[in-house]
Amino acid sequence: EVTRVAREVGTEGRLGGQARVPNVAGTWKDLTDNVNSMANNLTGQVRNIAQVTTAVANGDLSKKIDVDAQGEILELKTTINTMVDQLSSFAAEVTRVAREVG
């Protein structure tokens, strides 16, 4: 069950899975809890990134990635949020110039 969730989330990209292993204790419970925590965390991060990038692709520059992140996911979050800011500034400048010309 734990291996299934690790494979689905980590390898197959099928987010949202949780391992259900009743009546375990000790190391097996810790392993199950840690895999579930990792899967839940990654699911939330990827889904938030997907929501923001979908909004940007649809022309909505008001969204930002707001999930807690560390490491390379934090770098991705920062890069995408910076990109959204730059696109928003660019769009505002284009609008300003168009009004001056128009």
Backbone hydrogen bonds, N-H to C=O, Kabsch-Sander energy under -0.5 kcal/mol:
donor,donor_aa,acceptor,acceptor_aa,energy
5,V,1,E,-2.1
6,A,2,V,-2.5
7,R,3,T,-2.6
8,E,4,R,-3.0
9,V,5,V,-2.7
10,G,6,A,-2.2
11,T,7,R,-2.0
12,E,7,R,-2.5
14,R,8,E,-3.0
15,L,13,G,-1.0
17,G,14,R,-0.6
21,V,19,A,-0.6
24,V,21,V,-0.6
28,W,25,A,-1.1
29,K,25,A,-0.5
30,D,26,G,-2.4
31,L,27,T,-2.8
32,T,28,W,-2.4
33,D,29,K,-3.0
34,N,30,D,-2.7
35,V,31,L,-2.5
36,N,32,T,-2.5
37,S,33,D,-2.5
38,M,34,N,-2.6
39,A,35,V,-2.8
40,N,36,N,-2.6
41,N,37,S,-2.7
42,L,38,M,-2.7
43,T,39,A,-2.4
44,G,40,N,-2.3
45,Q,41,N,-2.3
46,V,42,L,-2.8
47,R,43,T,-2.4
48,N,44,G,-2.0
49,I,45,Q,-2.4
50,A,46,V,-2.6
51,Q,47,R,-2.2
52,V,48,N,-2.2
53,T,49,I,-2.6
54,T,50,A,-2.2
55,A,51,Q,-2.2
56,V,52,V,-2.5
57,A,53,T,-2.4
58,N,54,T,-1.4
59,G,56,V,-2.1
60,D,55,A,-2.9
61,L,59,G,-0.9
73,I,70,Q,-1.1
74,L,70,Q,-1.0
75,E,71,G,-1.9
76,L,72,E,-2.3
77,K,73,I,-2.6
78,T,74,L,-2.8
79,T,75,E,-2.5
80,I,76,L,-2.7
81,N,77,K,-2.6
82,T,78,T,-2.4
83,M,79,T,-2.4
84,V,80,I,-2.5
85,D,81,N,-2.1
86,Q,82,T,-2.7
87,L,83,M,-2.8
88,S,84,V,-2.4
89,S,85,D,-2.4
90,F,86,Q,-2.6
91,A,87,L,-2.7
92,A,88,S,-2.3
93,E,89,S,-2.3
94,V,90,F,-2.6
95,T,91,A,-2.3
96,R,92,A,-2.4
97,V,93,E,-2.7
98,A,94,V,-2.5
99,R,95,T,-2.0
100,E,96,R,-2.0
101,V,97,V,-2.6
102,G,98,A,-2.9
